[in-house]
Amino acid sequence: MMKSVLFVSALVFGTAFAASLPPFIKKCKVGADLDKCVIASANAAIARFAKGDEKYRIPPTDPIHVRELSVKENAGSVAVNLKFNDVAITGLANSKLVNSRIDLDKKVIDWTFEVPKVVMDSQYKVDGRILILPITGNGKGHIELENVKLKFTLTYKLITVKGREVLKIERIDAKHFTQKMKLNFENLFNGDKALGDNMNVILNDSWEELNKQLGPPLIQSIALFVQANLNRFLSQIPYSEIFEFQ
């Protein structure tokens, strides 16, 4: 079972509308080139919003702050209670949207992003068993995912705010693929350096198995951040300003 708790500002649909789309985001014409246009506009927005934007109430992309991530597993090769606190996730500022498929009739958006590296630094506490071996400890934790593909499926609805129709993301489902995971946990086994170093080697040698348990809560936190920011932005822009219908 995985759980993540993300600190985000309260989102209130119905606040003041922005004047229009920012100049670096193009209004996309519905048709054969819709997804191509969305990809170009999204990548421009990623670059410009990386440091945040007060006008559109967008916080900085790096880092994402997460209060808590929890992993509770009791099956297969992993049986642990693992909790991460004071989490900082970095790397999203360098992400790039590489594929888009928007179904305006079903109100479903499929996006694929490529991210060179996603890094998570935190305080951790672990107790249980990994790969048959007992593990216990608490301290600083560091996880890196290299050459990551993030696949998001977003479902949305149209709502009316102050007489204007706006788009609201109702749900976001996330999957990820990575070519490598690196892990380092300090202060394992009450600070026993030999045991801790050996366990970190084992964890890194077994990264593919661990990625199945540790990757999803990390990626879900990113997905929730994306959803919150999209809704902050979209709550200020009338739907008619985002898409141009023929």
Secondary structure as UniProt FT lines:
FT   STRAND          2..6
FT   TURN            13..14
FT   TURN            23..24
FT   STRAND          28..29
FT   TURN            32..33
FT   HELIX           34..49
FT   TURN            50..51
FT   TURN            54..57
FT   STRAND          64..75
FT   TURN            76..77
FT   STRAND          78..90
FT   HELIX           92..94
FT   STRAND          96..103
FT   TURN            104..107
FT   STRAND          108..130
FT   TURN            131..132
FT   STRAND          133..161
FT   TURN            162..163
FT   STRAND          164..185
FT   TURN            186..187
FT   HELIX           189..191
FT   HELIX           193..205
FT   HELIX           207..234
FT   TURN            235..236
FT   HELIX           239..242
FT   STRAND          243..244
//
